[in-house]
Amino acid sequence: NAEERAGWAMEKLRIREIALNRIRQVLSASYVPFNRTRLQFSVFEGMDLERAGEPFDALTFASLAHRSYRIDAKESDLVEMTLFTKPDPAREDGESCRILYLREGGVINESFEVEGGLVYPLAYEVSRFQIYYLTTEGELAQEWKLAERAFQLPCAVVIKLGLGCGEEEEDWCLFIPLYMSNASGCEFEEQALEDVCEQAEK
């Protein structure tokens, strides 16, 4: 039994690491095209969905980290994606212990219902998914809309992620620089991760 528990614990860690790496991969490749013929991909909408007892946000963005599942697929290299959570219907506490999804392509509505594209779960037992956006002034914004930001991306995205519900909960802070940000004055120092994560807690 002890060996089985240890094996399952290692498997959970492996699954979580895969999920965290995928989040880093797609967000770090966020991009706003300069070509006006591709304005449909000029999207980066960070939504602060904070409600009482529900620390869950969502983010829709265009990324170059799209996975193509067909060699001959005639797909754009830039694809609209959304990171969002939904209640876990298999759990009694599913409203507060959610599933984190990634949508690639297709269309999503305000209720996070998706038509077309690809939607798959990244993580289960998600107790927290809060997103912040690092400005060139070093401040954290809780929302980000391109039209209100002169069509500039933030310098980085900071995600406070709670995985595991109840006594097994672990808190993670992901500091994800947007390497293709079109904002000027973005700088990242070695101390940035610690400082920004502490700032997100305030």
NORQUIBEL-V144612 format. One line per field, one symbol per residue. ss: DSSP state (H for helix, E for strand, C for the rest). phi: phi as a letter, one per 20 degrees, with the letter a starting at -180 (. if undefined). psi: psi as a letter, one per 40 degrees, with the letter a starting at -180 (. if undefined). A space follows every 10 residues. Layout:
ss=???
phi=???
psi=???
This chain:
ss=CHHHHHHHHH HHHHHHHHHH HHHHHHHHCE CCCCCHHHHH HCCEEEECCC ECCECECEEE EEECCCCCCC CCCCCCCCEE EEEEEEECCC CCCCCCCEEE EEEECCEECC CCCEECCEEE EEEEEEEEEE EEEECCCCCE ECCEEHHHHC CCCCCEEEEE EEECCHHHCE EEEEEEECCC CCCCCCCCCC CHHHHHHHHH HC
phi=.fffffffff ffffffffff ffffffffef bdfefffdff eecacedeef cgmcecdbbd bdceefeeec fefecffdcf cbdbdcgefe cfeffdcdde dcdcmmccdf emeddmmccb febdledbbd ccceefened decbcgfecl ldfffbddde cdcndnfefc dccddcfefd feeeneccdf eggfffffff ef
psi=dddddddddd dddddddddd dddddddeei ihieheefde eghghhhhfh ihegghaihh ihiefhhheh dehgiiehhh ihhiiiihee idfddegahh ihhhaahiad efhhhaahhi hdiifhehgh hihhieeeih ieihhddeff fiiidihhhh hhhhibdehh hihhhghgdf hehiehihid eddddddddd e.
